[in-house]
């Protein structure tokens, strides 16, 4: 049986990745930050989904030891913060969070632990559209650096670069992101009617469920050891899983 380690398992996409892995019969270890304010409740939810749970602190040696013990076949790096979370952490007196310390720093730590664990896991990194080139944007710059580290790691990998990830089931409000996704999708739908279907496939938003199906497909695809998947490729992989009957329902109904 394949074994997966999911870092960022409590996030919008992470929860769906855990569910998709369990449904595929993959032994799934879902990581939860021990200092998370709702760690106890989240751990129960993940266990009810059928996952094993792990609360290793984000410390270099501890994470290396955990991955060495689990020896995963695939590691999912679904890590990231937001300005709102960073502000909340400051108010609570918690360690400082930033795109550099979380989006890049924790991903880099997880990558080093994956390299050191000796099982040579396939490393699946959830990046972002626009992260493929240097930029002054702090968010994209952190992900661009992480992508470079993944490529240089020597591990088999897949880098996913989706556009907006949103849906009515997202607990975080993120109003600006929702508005941007709605406006973008509306414009792309209009463009599709006049021959712009390629643009819609590349830039339209994705639901967490759709993205999770694509990420799991990438994670379990040993025939593609080094892959960078933009939104259109991710959408194709998710649709293929639905066609095979794995998802059970149409993506548009999720």
C-alpha positions in Angstrom: 0.0 0.0 0.0 1.3 3.5 -0.9 1.9 5.9 2.0 1.4 9.7 1.8 2.4 12.5 4.1 0.3 15.6 3.8 1.6 18.9 5.2 -1.1 21.5 5.2 -3.8 18.9 5.8 -6.0 21.3 7.7 -6.3 23.8 4.8 -9.1 24.2 2.3 -7.2 22.1 -0.3 -5.4 19.9 2.2 -8.6 18.4 3.7 -9.8 17.4 0.2 -6.4 15.9 -0.6 -6.6 13.8 2.5 -10.1 12.6 1.6 -9.0 11.8 -2.0 -6.0 9.8 -0.9 -8.0 7.8 1.6 -10.6 7.1 -1.0 -7.8 5.8 -3.3 -6.7 3.3 -0.5 -3.5 5.3 0.3 -2.3 5.1 3.9 -2.4 8.9 4.7 -0.6 10.7 7.4 -2.2 14.2 7.9 0.0 16.7 9.6 -1.5 19.3 12.0 0.6 22.0 13.6 0.5 21.3 17.4 0.0 25.0 18.3 -3.1 25.3 16.1 -5.9 26.9 18.1 -8.4 24.1 17.0 -5.9 21.2 16.8 -8.0 18.8 18.9 -11.1 19.2 16.8 -9.2 19.1 13.5 -7.4 15.9 14.6 -10.7 14.2 15.3 -12.1 15.3 11.9 -9.1 14.0 10.1 -9.2 10.7 11.9 -12.9 10.4 11.0 -11.9 10.9 7.4 -9.7 7.7 7.7 -6.3 9.4 8.0 -3.5 8.8 10.5 -2.6 12.1 12.2 0.7 13.7 13.1 1.6 16.7 15.2 5.3 17.0 14.7 6.5 20.6 15.5 8.0 22.6 12.7 11.6 22.0 13.7 14.2 20.7 11.4 15.4 17.6 13.3 11.9 16.7 14.4 10.4 16.8 10.9 13.4 14.8 9.5 12.9 12.1 12.2 9.1 12.0 11.5 9.6 11.4 7.7 12.4 8.9 8.3 10.0 6.9 10.5 7.0 7.1 8.1 9.0 6.6 4.9 6.3 8.1 2.7 6.1 7.3 -1.0 4.7 10.8 -1.7 4.8 14.1 0.3 2.3 16.8 -0.3 3.5 20.4 0.5 0.3 22.4 0.7 1.6 25.2 3.0 0.8 28.8 3.0 -0.2 31.8 5.1 -2.2 35.0 4.5 -2.0 38.5 5.7 -5.0 37.9 7.9 -3.3 34.9 9.6 -0.1 36.8 10.0 -2.0 39.7 11.7 -3.8 37.2 14.0 -0.6 35.6 14.9 0.9 38.9 15.9 -2.1 39.8 18.0 -1.9 36.4 19.8 1.8 36.8 20.4 2.5 33.7 18.3 5.7 33.3 16.2 5.8 35.7 13.3 4.2 34.4 10.1 5.1 35.7 6.6 5.2 34.4 3.0 9.0 34.0 3.5 8.7 32.1 6.8 5.7 29.9 5.9 5.2 29.6 2.2 8.9 29.3 1.5 10.5 28.5 4.9 8.3 25.5 5.9 8.2 24.1 2.4 12.0 24.2 2.3 12.2 22.5 5.7 9.8 19.8 4.6 11.7 19.3 1.4 15.0 18.9 3.2 13.4 16.3 5.5 12.0 14.5 2.5 15.5 14.3 0.9 17.0 13.1 4.2 14.4 10.4 4.9 15.9 8.0 2.4 12.6 6.7 0.8 13.0 9.3 -2.0 9.3 10.3 -1.9 7.7 12.0 -4.8 7.3 15.7 -3.7 4.1 17.5 -4.7 4.3 21.2 -4.3 1.2 23.4 -4.4 2.6 26.6 -6.0 0.6 29.3 -7.8 0.0 30.7 -11.2 2.6 33.4 -11.9 5.3 31.8 -9.7 7.4 30.6 -12.7 9.5 33.7 -12.9 11.3 36.1 -10.6 9.0 38.9 -9.3 8.9 41.6 -6.7 5.5 40.3 -5.4 6.3 38.8 -1.9 3.8 35.9 -2.3 4.9 34.8 -5.7 8.5 35.4 -4.9 8.4 33.0 -2.0 6.8 30.3 -4.2 9.2 30.9 -7.0 12.1 30.3 -4.5 10.4 27.1 -3.3 9.9 25.9 -6.8 13.6 26.3 -7.5 14.5 24.3 -4.4 12.1 21.5 -5.4 13.7 21.3 -8.8 17.2 21.2 -7.3 16.3 18.6 -4.7 17.0 15.5 -6.7 13.6 14.1 -5.8 10.9 13.2 -8.3 8.4 16.0 -8.1 5.3 17.7 -9.4 4.7 21.5 -9.1 1.1 22.6 -9.4 0.3 26.2 -10.5 -3.4 26.7 -10.2 -5.2 30.0 -10.6 -7.8 31.0 -7.9 -8.8 28.2 -5.5 -12.3 29.0 -4.2 -15.8 27.7 -3.6 -18.9 28.2 -1.5 -17.6 25.7 1.1 -14.5 27.7 1.9 -14.5 28.6 5.6 -12.1 31.6 5.2 -14.1 34.5 3.8 -11.3 36.0 1.6 -13.7 38.5 0.0 -11.2 40.1 -2.4 -10.2 36.7 -3.7 -13.8 35.6 -4.1 -14.6 38.8 -6.0 -11.5 38.5 -8.2 -12.3 34.8 -9.0 -15.9 35.7 -9.8 -15.0 38.6 -12.1 -12.2 36.6 -13.8 -14.5 33.5 -14.3 -17.2 35.8 -15.8 -14.8 37.4 -18.3 -13.4 34.0 -19.2 -16.8 32.5 -19.8 -17.6 35.4 -22.1 -14.3 34.9 -23.9 -15.0 31.2 -24.3 -18.1 32.1 -26.4 -15.9 33.9 -28.9 -13.1 31.3 -29.1 -11.3 31.9 -25.9 -11.8 28.4 -24.4 -8.0 28.0 -24.0 -7.8 31.1 -21.8 -10.7 29.8 -19.6 -9.0 26.4 -19.2 -5.8 28.1 -18.1 -7.0 30.9 -15.8 -10.5 30.0 -14.5 -10.8 29.2 -10.8 -10.9 25.7 -9.4 -12.6 24.1 -6.4 -10.6 22.5 -3.7 -12.1 19.1 -4.6 -11.1 19.5 -8.3 -7.6 20.6 -7.4 -7.2 17.7 -4.8 -8.1 15.1 -7.4 -5.5 16.6 -9.7 -2.8 16.7 -7.0 -3.4 13.1 -5.9 -3.3 12.0 -9.6 0.1 13.8 -9.9 1.3 12.3 -6.6 0.5 8.7 -7.6 1.7 9.1 -11.2 5.2 7.5 -11.2 5.5 7.8 -15.0 6.1 11.6 -14.8 9.0 12.1 -12.4 9.3 15.9 -13.1 6.2 17.8 -13.9 5.0 21.4 -13.8 1.2 21.5 -14.2 -0.7 24.7 -14.9 -4.4 25.1 -14.3 -5.4 23.5 -17.7 -3.3 20.4 -17.0 -4.7 20.2 -13.5 -8.2 20.4 -14.8 -7.6 17.6 -17.3 -6.2 15.3 -14.6 -9.1 16.0 -12.3 -11.6 15.4 -15.1 -9.9 12.1 -15.9 -10.4 10.9 -12.4 -14.0 11.8 -12.5 -14.4 10.0 -15.8 -12.9 6.9 -14.2 -15.7 7.1 -11.6 -13.4 7.9 -8.7 -15.1 11.1 -7.6 -18.6 9.8 -7.8 -20.2 13.1 -8.9 -19.5 15.8 -11.5 -16.9 18.4 -10.5 -19.4 21.2 -11.2 -21.6 19.8 -8.4 -18.9 19.8 -5.8 
